[in-house]
Amino acid sequence: MDHEGKVAVVTGGAGGIGRGIVHALLARGVRVVVADVEGPALVAAVDECESRGAVRGVRTDVADPDSVMALADDVYGSEGRCDLLFANAGVTSGGGGLPWEQEINDWRWCFSVNVFGVAATVLTFLPRMLAATSPGEIVATSSGDGGVAPVPYASVYAASKAAVSCFIEAVAHQLRSVDAPVHAHVFYPGGGLLDTGLWTAARNRPPALERIRPRPPAPGTTFAEFKAQLEAAGLPTTVVDLDWLGAKVLDDLDEGRYILGPDADRFGKLLHARADAIAHGDLPPTLLH
Ligand SMILES: NC(=O)c1ccc[n+]([C@@H]2O[C@H](COP(=O)([O-])OP(=O)(O)OC[C@H]3O[C@@H](n4cnc5c(N)ncnc54)[C@H](O)[C@@H]3O)[C@@H](O)[C@H]2O)c1
């Protein structure tokens, strides 16, 4: 895509991986609307990004379809277009642990953002992007955890990301079947350890969806603990440069790939092992194998 005069919307763009995507878009001269629920972080992100290009923030809760509709009205009212849509906002389910110790409110919060949020973002923007009849790209941020294989102690999150990957794959097929000028892609962040705000996602958890039975977070659910666990197991602990990751997403888009992100090869090998296990009627290997 020629990026001259193009407009991008990045949900969850105030921090972490989304901010890396914002930086990469601005470096290519794209006008960027950052949509994020965390007001102070959004203001700080826009302040930091202003020297890089044309950027503004719209406070948005992707779990609220009216908020996403207001975002789209704002974008089409002010910018007149959306060429690149990044449905990136996501949360954990708040601490992980044994699947049967998760509560319904863990499911509700995680799915409200990761699944209903992605659905609302796509359902609200895609018809307008198609009506524009110009080339467009939709990127949904999934995770290898669930999108490829579950991390068993992150069962709710994994289930949500499996839904994202499956939904976007269906969207991509249907867009292709009607030869639409808009394409959909799935992004699997990776390349090493990601030191982002996901580890403290509960900062944005709505009080109405708090746990009924508070409990301490499961071991390994802070970034420092997780890194220490890997170090103790002799596994690599390289921390990914999030600006590099954001640029990688755009490079992979340029190549016309459906799967975006650095780990496609590793995931492909794991999926072969999973397919073999399934064919034998065995429990497939997890993302941690
Ligand atoms: N960090 C990882 O290891 C990892 C791995 C694979 C996939 N991901 C996915 O990458 C995406 C970005 O996560 P991150 O790691 O950068 O975490 P992050 O917390 O740094 O960024 C997520 C952003 O989403 C925002 N957000 C949360 N709830 C929202 C809501 N209801 N509406 C709008 N914005 C909301 C947050 O304020 C934050 O700015 C997520 O979808 C996450 O699931 C992360």
The ligand as an ORCA input file, in Angstrom:
! r2SCAN-3c Opt
* xyz 0 1
  N       2.398     -9.081     25.641
  C       2.370    -10.294     25.125
  O       3.140    -11.189     25.513
  C       1.382    -10.606     24.031
  C       1.554    -11.799     23.302
  C       0.647    -12.104     22.300
  C      -0.413    -11.247     22.050
  N      -0.558    -10.088     22.771
  C      -1.696     -9.213     22.452
  O      -1.184     -7.959     22.022
  C      -2.196     -6.950     22.209
  C      -1.586     -5.744     22.880
  O      -1.213     -6.111     24.209
  P       0.105     -5.591     24.921
  O       0.905     -6.784     25.266
  O       0.727     -4.499     24.135
  O      -0.498     -5.045     26.296
  P      -0.676     -3.525     26.806
  O      -1.480     -3.596     28.058
  O       0.657     -2.859     26.870
  O      -1.519     -2.872     25.646
  C      -2.903     -3.100     25.521
  C      -3.599     -1.763     25.364
  O      -5.018     -2.023     25.282
  C      -5.672     -1.058     26.079
  N      -6.981     -1.560     26.464
  C      -7.291     -2.468     27.435
  N      -8.615     -2.633     27.526
  C      -9.172     -1.836     26.564
  C     -10.504     -1.562     26.167
  N     -11.555     -2.126     26.778
  N     -10.719     -0.690     25.141
  C      -9.655     -0.071     24.532
  N      -8.373     -0.266     24.895
  C      -8.132     -1.147     25.896
  C      -4.736     -0.810     27.244
  O      -5.008      0.433     27.896
  C      -3.384     -0.852     26.576
  O      -2.955      0.432     26.128
  C      -3.299     -7.629     23.026
  O      -4.369     -8.005     22.169
  C      -2.615     -8.852     23.594
  O      -3.520     -9.862     23.914
  C       0.327     -9.745     23.734
*
